[in-house]
């Protein structure tokens, strides 16, 4: 069968319960759906948690259709944290935030945050 994200063929055993289910994802693309986490300690003992999903922009459009459950889990796990979604509109302004509390950043592509934290 073909992967729903990258459309490459791969082998998958079909059982009776998934006989008419065609939304299979290959083992390489499953790794893109798992969030990667960076925890960056900032001043006064606070943490900046940065979750990103992939840095492969060729399949980014396909991934956005399937990331809802993973993002919902991140929000549920970081209930007492300020959550910001990084995209092309918000990323240029991220260095204006005062990082003095627990903040969770979520992005679909990896962005290097080193220059933000070293600009004090």
C-alpha positions as a Markdown table, in Angstrom:
| # | Residue | x | y | z |
|---|---|---|---|---|
| 1 | Unk | 0.0 | 0.0 | 0.0 |
| 2 | Unk | 1.0 | 3.7 | -0.2 |
| 3 | Unk | 1.8 | 6.0 | 2.7 |
| 4 | Unk | -0.9 | 8.7 | 3.2 |
| 5 | Unk | 1.8 | 11.3 | 3.8 |
| 6 | Unk | 4.8 | 10.6 | 1.4 |
| 7 | Unk | 2.9 | 8.4 | -1.0 |
| 8 | Unk | 5.7 | 5.8 | -1.1 |
| 9 | Unk | 4.7 | 2.2 | -1.3 |
| 10 | Unk | 5.4 | 0.0 | 1.8 |
| 11 | Unk | 4.3 | -3.4 | 3.1 |
| 12 | Unk | 1.6 | -3.6 | 5.7 |
| 13 | Unk | -0.3 | -6.6 | 6.9 |
| 14 | Unk | -4.0 | -6.1 | 6.6 |
| 15 | Unk | -6.3 | -7.8 | 9.1 |
| 16 | Unk | -10.1 | -8.0 | 9.1 |
| 17 | Unk | -10.6 | -5.0 | 11.4 |
| 18 | Unk | -8.7 | -2.7 | 9.0 |
| 19 | Unk | -9.8 | -4.2 | 5.7 |
| 20 | Unk | -11.5 | -1.0 | 4.4 |
| 21 | Unk | -9.1 | 1.4 | 6.1 |
| 22 | Unk | -6.7 | 3.1 | 3.6 |
| 23 | Unk | -5.1 | 5.8 | 5.8 |
| 24 | Unk | -1.8 | 4.0 | 6.6 |
| 25 | Unk | 1.4 | 5.8 | 7.4 |
| 26 | Unk | 4.9 | 4.3 | 6.8 |
| 27 | Unk | 7.4 | 4.0 | 9.6 |
| 28 | Unk | 9.5 | 7.0 | 8.3 |
| 29 | Unk | 6.5 | 9.3 | 8.4 |
| 30 | Unk | 5.4 | 8.1 | 11.8 |
| 31 | Unk | 8.6 | 9.7 | 13.1 |
| 32 | Unk | 7.4 | 13.1 | 11.7 |
| 33 | Unk | 4.2 | 12.8 | 13.6 |
| 34 | Unk | 5.9 | 12.4 | 17.0 |
| 35 | Unk | 6.7 | 15.8 | 18.5 |
| 36 | Unk | 10.3 | 16.5 | 19.3 |
| 37 | Unk | 10.9 | 18.5 | 22.5 |
| 38 | Unk | 13.6 | 20.9 | 23.6 |
| 39 | Unk | 13.6 | 22.2 | 27.1 |
| 40 | Unk | 15.6 | 25.3 | 27.5 |
| 41 | Unk | 16.2 | 26.7 | 31.0 |
| 42 | Unk | 15.8 | 30.4 | 31.2 |
| 43 | Unk | 16.2 | 33.0 | 34.0 |
| 44 | Unk | 14.8 | 32.5 | 37.5 |
| 45 | Unk | 14.4 | 28.7 | 37.2 |
| 46 | Unk | 11.7 | 28.9 | 34.5 |
| 47 | Unk | 11.6 | 26.6 | 31.4 |
| 48 | Unk | 11.0 | 27.2 | 27.7 |
| 49 | Unk | 9.5 | 24.1 | 26.3 |
| 50 | Unk | 9.8 | 24.0 | 22.5 |
| 51 | Unk | 7.9 | 21.3 | 20.6 |
| 52 | Unk | 8.3 | 20.9 | 16.8 |
| 53 | Unk | 7.2 | 18.2 | 14.5 |
| 54 | Unk | 9.3 | 18.1 | 11.4 |
| 55 | Unk | 11.8 | 20.1 | 9.4 |
| 56 | Unk | 10.9 | 18.6 | 6.1 |
| 57 | Unk | 8.9 | 21.3 | 4.3 |
| 58 | Unk | 8.0 | 19.0 | 1.4 |
| 59 | Unk | 5.5 | 17.0 | 3.5 |
| 60 | Unk | 4.5 | 19.8 | 5.8 |
| 61 | Unk | 1.1 | 20.3 | 4.1 |
| 62 | Unk | 0.2 | 16.6 | 4.5 |
| 63 | Unk | 1.3 | 16.6 | 8.1 |
| 64 | Unk | -0.9 | 19.5 | 9.1 |
| 65 | Unk | -4.0 | 17.4 | 8.4 |
| 66 | Unk | -2.9 | 14.8 | 11.0 |
| 67 | Unk | -1.3 | 16.8 | 13.9 |
| 68 | Unk | -4.4 | 17.8 | 15.8 |
| 69 | Unk | -4.3 | 14.9 | 18.3 |
| 70 | Unk | -0.6 | 15.5 | 19.0 |
| 71 | Unk | -1.1 | 19.2 | 19.5 |
| 72 | Unk | -4.1 | 18.6 | 21.7 |
| 73 | Unk | -2.0 | 16.3 | 23.9 |
| 74 | Unk | 0.7 | 18.9 | 24.2 |
| 75 | Unk | -1.8 | 21.5 | 25.3 |
| 76 | Unk | -3.4 | 19.1 | 27.8 |
| 77 | Unk | 0.1 | 18.3 | 29.3 |
| 78 | Unk | 1.1 | 21.9 | 29.6 |
| 79 | Unk | -2.1 | 23.3 | 31.1 |
| 80 | Unk | -0.3 | 25.7 | 33.5 |
| 81 | Unk | 2.0 | 27.1 | 30.8 |
| 82 | Unk | 1.7 | 29.9 | 28.3 |
| 83 | Unk | 1.3 | 28.3 | 24.9 |
| 84 | Unk | 2.5 | 30.1 | 21.7 |
| 85 | Unk | 2.2 | 28.7 | 18.2 |
| 86 | Unk | 5.1 | 29.7 | 16.0 |
| 87 | Unk | 4.4 | 30.4 | 12.3 |
| 88 | Unk | 5.6 | 32.9 | 9.8 |
| 89 | Unk | 3.5 | 35.7 | 11.3 |
| 90 | Unk | 4.5 | 35.3 | 15.0 |
| 91 | Unk | 8.1 | 34.1 | 14.7 |
| 92 | Unk | 9.6 | 37.6 | 13.9 |
| 93 | Unk | 8.1 | 39.0 | 17.1 |
| 94 | Unk | 9.1 | 36.2 | 19.5 |
| 95 | Unk | 12.2 | 38.0 | 20.7 |
| 96 | Unk | 9.9 | 40.8 | 22.1 |
| 97 | Unk | 8.5 | 38.5 | 24.7 |
| 98 | Unk | 9.9 | 38.6 | 28.2 |
| 99 | Unk | 10.7 | 35.0 | 29.0 |
| 100 | Unk | 10.0 | 35.1 | 32.7 |
| 101 | Unk | 7.5 | 32.2 | 33.0 |
| 102 | Unk | 7.0 | 28.7 | 31.8 |
| 103 | Unk | 6.3 | 29.0 | 28.1 |
| 104 | Unk | 5.5 | 26.3 | 25.6 |
| 105 | Unk | 6.2 | 27.0 | 21.9 |
| 106 | Unk | 4.7 | 24.7 | 19.2 |
| 107 | Unk | 5.9 | 24.8 | 15.6 |
| 108 | Unk | 5.5 | 22.6 | 12.5 |
| 109 | Unk | 9.0 | 23.4 | 11.3 |
| 110 | Unk | 12.1 | 23.7 | 13.5 |
| 111 | Unk | 13.3 | 27.2 | 14.1 |
| 112 | Unk | 16.6 | 28.0 | 15.8 |
| 113 | Unk | 15.8 | 29.9 | 19.0 |
| 114 | Unk | 19.4 | 30.5 | 20.1 |
| 115 | Unk | 19.6 | 34.1 | 18.9 |
| 116 | Unk | 16.5 | 34.9 | 20.9 |
| 117 | Unk | 17.9 | 33.6 | 24.1 |
| 118 | Unk | 21.3 | 35.2 | 23.7 |
| 119 | Unk | 20.0 | 38.7 | 22.7 |
| 120 | Unk | 19.7 | 39.9 | 26.3 |
